[in-house]
Amino acid sequence: RSIAQPTDTRSLLTTVIPKGVFVGNSINLFSIYAGTLYSYKLLSGINVVLSSMTADFYIRQRIAKNVNAFIVKDLPFPRELSEVECLGTLALPLYSGHEFEKFRDGVNEITDAIERKNLTAKLDAMVAHLYLLTYEQYQTVLSSFPLVEESYRNRCLFEFKEIQLAR
C-alpha cells in the first residue's frame, strides 16, 4: 500500500496479485511478469523479501505518511537471486485460492493459521540472514514493531537461532 506511517503495525505491505485483478489508487503496483524473465518462484521470493520485517524496518526509517515507489526502489535487495528463489519456493504454500494454482505449480496450499504464521516467521528469519543481520540486530528490527504480536516476534527470533545453529 502507498499510505502508511512508521507507527502502523506494518508499513510495507506487499503481495502477488493474480493477472486480471483491478487495484485502486492507494496501492503501488510493480509489474514483474513471471513466466517470461522471472519464474514464479523468484517472483514469490521477491515478495518474501519485500514482506519481511527487515525490509519494512528499512522503509520505516524513510517514510512519514507515504511509501512512495522511489523509497521502495532504494531498498537494498539481496544479490543472491538463487537464495531469493529458494525463499520463494518455500513460500509457495502461502498463496491460497484457485487463482494461485498455476503459481503454486502443484504445491498444496497451507490453510491452517498457525502453520502459516510459523512458515512466515521462518521466512522472515531467513531474510534477516540474507541481509547478514546478527541476532542482536534482528532483535532491534523486531522490537521496532511494538504492534506486532510478541509471540510472532519471538517465533521469528527462535527461527533465526535455529538457522544459525544449522549453519
Secondary structure, 3 states (H helix, E strand, C coil): CCECCCCCCCCCCCCCCCCCCCCCCCCCCCCCCECCCECHHHHHHHHHHHHCHHHHHHHHCCCCCECCHHHHHCCCCCCCHHHHHHHHHHHHHHCCCHHHHHHHCCCCCCCCHHHHHHHHHHHHHHHHHHCCCCHHHHHHHHHCCCCCCHHHHHHHHHHHHHHHHHC
